[in-house]
Amino acid sequence: MTKKEMHSAINKQVYKWLDEKDIPFEYEMGGRVTVMVGENSDDWFDYHQTHHTVGGLNWMSGEAESIMVELEGFIDGISNKIEQESERSI
């Protein structure tokens, strides 16, 4: 699996995770996805498609922060899994 294929596989799993949890998100310019949580305009965070990282405002709600931390753990797990599968196929 090439690096591009690995990035694509990780991103697809992230989008699937968000869809399964009914969490709305929008594709933005610059390779990021904005994940919107709740009704408050400050309750969002970004997922960076290239680096597979998340980041948000310091004053976001506890709910938004909890989802961001959960997604971060999911990304770490799926990234490791995809990298290991890629190494085995070499």
Order of alpha helices (4+ residues) and beta strands (2+ residues): alpha-beta-beta-beta-beta-alpha
